[in-house]
Amino acid sequence: MQLDPAHPSAARLTVSVPIGSLQATRNRLTGELKEADWSDADRYPDATLTATSVVPAGTDDAAISGNLTLHGVTCPTVLQTHYVGAGVNPLNSGQYREVRGDGHTPPQ
């Protein structure tokens, strides 16, 4: 993710999530969601979102439009996001930015 808070519409974002890392509220459901009838994690190991545009909505919100690829199918989608803050990434001493897609601020 590349995000300059002064120029959010110039942001670039690509996110891949390993399907095998998904967790549901029940172990049985977690297993079923990874099987061929649902996500087929063995055949399609990742879900990927590639942003095509970021449209700011006020000072802390934005609509991120992009292409979501899941189960080998790519469809357009829009995420309504809220900018929470930035700081030093303890893993590599770089910058990180926390953005939530549900509009809620995570607990501190």
N, C-alpha and C positions, 0 to 999 in steps of 0.2 A: 504494500500500500504506500502510495506517495500522497501526502496531504499537506498542503500549505494553508493554515487557517486563514491567511489573508486572501487567498485565491482558491476557495474550495471547488469552484467549477472546473479547475484544472487538475483535479485529483485523478489518480489512476489506481485501480483496485483489481486484483485477481486473488480469489480465495479458493483453495481446494481443501475439502474435508474428506479424510479417509472414511468410507462407509463403515469399515470395521470398527471405528472408534465410537460410533453412535451408541447411546444408552437410552433405554426406555425405563419406565417405572417398574417393570417386572422383567426378570431374567428371561422368562419364556418369550415375552414379546420382543425383547432385544434380539434374541436368536432368530425368531420368525422374520423380523424386519430385514435381516441380513441374508435370508434365504432367497432362492431363485424366484419364488412367487412374488416377492416384494422388490427389494433393491438389487438382488443378485450380486452381492458384494464380491464374490469370486470373479465374476465376469466384468463387472463395472466397479472397480475399487474406490473411485473418487466421485464426489459431487463437486462441480466447479462453477463459480460465478465470476464472470468477467464484466466489469462495469463498462458501459458505453457512454454514460454521462452522469454528472452530479449536478443537481439543481438545488442551490441553497434555498432554504425557507426560514428566513429570520437569521438570528445570529448563531444558533446552536443546532438547527435541524436541517436536513437535506433529504431529497429523494434521489436515491441511487438507482438508475436504470441500468439493466445489463442483461446478459444471456446466462441462464442457468442450465447446466448440463447435468442431468441425472438419469441414470439407467440408459445411457447412450442417446438420450433425446435432449436437444437444446431448445429452450423456449425463452421468450423475453419475460422479464419480471421487473418489478419495482420494489425496492426496500425503502421504507420510511425510517430514517435513522436520526439519532440524537447524539451530538458531540459531547462527550463527558469530560475529556481533559487529555493532557499529555505529560510525559515525564521521561526519566531515564530508564531504558530497558536494562534490568540487572543481568541479563544473560549475555549481552554483548556491548554494553555501555552505549548503545545507540538510543535514538529516540523511539518512543512508541506512542501511539494514540489509541485511546479507547473509544469505540463507537458502538452504540447499542442499536439494534434494529427494532427494538420494541418500545423505545422511548423512555425506558426506566433507567435510573441511575443505579449501578451496582453498589452493594454494601461496601463500605470502606473498611 
